[in-house]
Amino acid sequence: MISIDEYMDYLSTQGLINYFKNNWVKIILIILSIYDLRTDIRLLLDFFTFSTFFYTIYDHPLAITVLITIPSTFDSSIKE
């Protein structure tokens, strides 16, 4: 017989695996977008200026678009 603690561990592990199976493309897109923006994020955190901020948006439109639109796609997958 399985104890409640073992069952809860299985559910949380199995739930996490299912979450990654269902959203692996979105998670990879987020990781790649942040990787593309890594130097600009570091620069913005060290010395924030609006010119650097606008340059980042102008120079990396795909990464910015992915990071802006991914939360809405996660919300739509939860409702299904």
C-alpha positions as CSV (number, residue, x, y, z in Angstrom):
1,M,0.0,0.0,0.0
2,I,1.3,3.5,-0.9
3,S,1.5,6.1,1.8
4,I,-0.1,9.6,1.2
5,D,3.4,11.2,1.1
6,E,4.6,8.9,-1.7
7,Y,1.3,9.5,-3.6
8,M,1.7,13.2,-3.3
9,D,5.3,13.0,-4.5
10,Y,4.1,11.0,-7.5
11,L,1.4,13.5,-8.3
12,S,3.7,16.5,-8.1
13,T,6.4,14.8,-10.2
14,Q,3.9,13.4,-12.7
15,G,2.2,16.8,-12.9
16,L,5.5,18.5,-13.5
17,I,6.4,16.0,-16.2
18,N,3.0,16.4,-17.9
19,Y,3.4,20.2,-17.7
20,F,6.7,20.1,-19.5
21,K,5.4,17.6,-22.1
22,N,2.5,19.9,-22.9
23,N,4.5,23.2,-22.9
24,W,8.0,22.2,-24.1
25,V,7.9,24.5,-27.2
26,K,6.9,27.5,-25.1
27,I,9.5,26.8,-22.5
28,I,12.3,26.5,-25.1
29,L,11.1,29.7,-26.8
30,I,11.4,31.6,-23.4
31,I,14.8,30.2,-22.8
32,L,16.1,31.1,-26.2
33,S,14.6,34.6,-26.0
34,I,16.3,35.3,-22.7
35,Y,19.5,33.8,-24.1
36,D,19.3,36.2,-27.0
37,L,18.7,39.2,-24.7
38,R,21.3,38.2,-22.1
39,T,23.9,40.9,-22.8
40,D,21.3,43.6,-23.1
41,I,19.6,42.5,-19.9
42,R,22.9,42.7,-18.1
43,L,23.6,46.1,-19.5
44,L,20.1,47.3,-18.5
45,L,20.5,46.0,-15.0
46,D,23.9,47.6,-14.6
47,F,23.3,51.0,-16.3
48,F,19.7,51.6,-17.2
49,T,19.1,54.2,-19.8
50,F,16.1,54.7,-22.0
51,S,18.3,54.7,-25.1
52,T,19.6,51.2,-24.2
53,F,16.0,50.1,-23.5
54,F,14.7,51.3,-26.8
55,Y,17.8,49.8,-28.6
56,T,17.1,46.4,-27.0
57,I,13.5,46.5,-28.2
58,Y,14.5,47.7,-31.7
59,D,17.4,45.2,-32.1
60,H,15.6,42.1,-30.8
61,P,12.0,42.3,-31.9
62,L,11.4,38.6,-32.1
63,A,12.7,37.9,-28.6
64,I,10.6,40.8,-27.1
65,T,7.5,39.6,-29.0
66,V,8.0,36.0,-27.7
67,L,8.4,37.2,-24.1
68,I,5.3,39.5,-24.4
69,T,3.0,36.9,-26.0
70,I,4.0,33.7,-24.2
71,P,2.0,34.5,-21.0
72,S,-1.2,34.8,-23.0
73,T,-0.6,31.4,-24.6
74,F,0.0,29.8,-21.2
75,D,-3.3,31.2,-20.0
76,S,-5.1,29.8,-23.1
77,S,-3.6,26.3,-22.5
78,I,-4.8,26.3,-18.9
79,K,-8.4,27.1,-19.8
80,E,-8.6,24.1,-22.2
